Amino acid sequence: MTATDLLLDANDDLLVERGDFVAGPADAQHIDLLLRTAQGDWRADPLVGVGIARYQKAPYGATQAAALTRAVGIQLERDGYQVLALDLTDLSDATIDADRP
């Protein structure tokens, strides 16, 4: 089942067309926000977020890949996704496949 939500533009502002907010399929947007935001960024739920930038800026090896994979899996499941495939060994060729049951 695909989540429908208000969509954001490239600057993370609400997308507005013809003077009205745009709603549409938002699973990719939800996953993107989970990855980019860090815990503490969401006032309503301070435990939401992976903070992938800290993994991208630091040395990345097997230990970091395992920690990131665990964090992403936990965040996706918390948001109601079923993780179908998750491979973060190489961030330049990452695989994240999740669906809402």
N, C-alpha and C positions, 0 to 999 in steps of 0.2 A: 504494500500500500504506500503510495507516494504522499509525502507531506505537502500540504499547501500552506503558504504563508505569504506575508508581504515581502516583496523582493527588494533587494538593495542594488544600488548601482556600483560602479567601479570604485567609488570613494566611500563606500559603506553608508551612503545616505539612502533614505527611502526613495525608491524608484517611482517617479510620477510621470504619467502620460496623459495628455489631454486634461490636465488639472485634477487627476485622481490617482490614488495609490494603485500600484499594480500588484496583484496577487497571482501566484502561480506555483508550479512545482518547485519545492525548495530544499529537497534532500541534499543536493550538492552544496547549496549555500549553508545549510546547517552544519555539514561536515567540515566545510572550509572554516567556519567560525569556531567550531570546536578545536580545530588544529591551531589556528592563529592566536586565539585568546589564551591567556594564562589563568590559572586558578587565582581568584580574587578580582578578576575583571568584571564579573557579573554580580551585581549587587543582590539580585534575587536568589542566586545560588552560587556562593563563593567557591564551591568545589568543582565548578564547570571550567574546562579548558585544559589544553595540553601545553601550550607555549612552545610550539615547534621552533621558534626562532632561536631559542637557547641551544637546541640540538644542531641547528644549521651553522651557528657561529663557533661551536666548539669542535675539538677533534671527535670524529665519529667512527666508532668501531663496533665490534660485536656486543660489548657490554651496553653501550649507548643504544644500539639498535634494539636490544632486548627490552631495555627500560622504556623506550619510546613505543614499541609495539604493545607492551603491557598497558601503558598510559592511554594510548589511542583506543585499544580494545575496551578498557574500562569506561572511557568517556562515551564511546559509541553505544555500549550496552546501557549506560545510565540514561541516554537520550532515547532509548526504545528501539535501537537498531539491532538486528541480528548480523553478526560479522560473518560474511561468507568467505572472504579471502583478505589476508593482511600480511603484506611483505614490505618491511621497511628497512631491509638490509642495506639498500642503496637508495638514498633519498632522491637522487636524480632519476631513478626509475622505480618509484614506490608504487605499490598496488594496495588500494583500499577499496574493497567491495563490500558494501553493507546495504541491507534492505530492512524496511519496517515490515514485520509480520502482519 
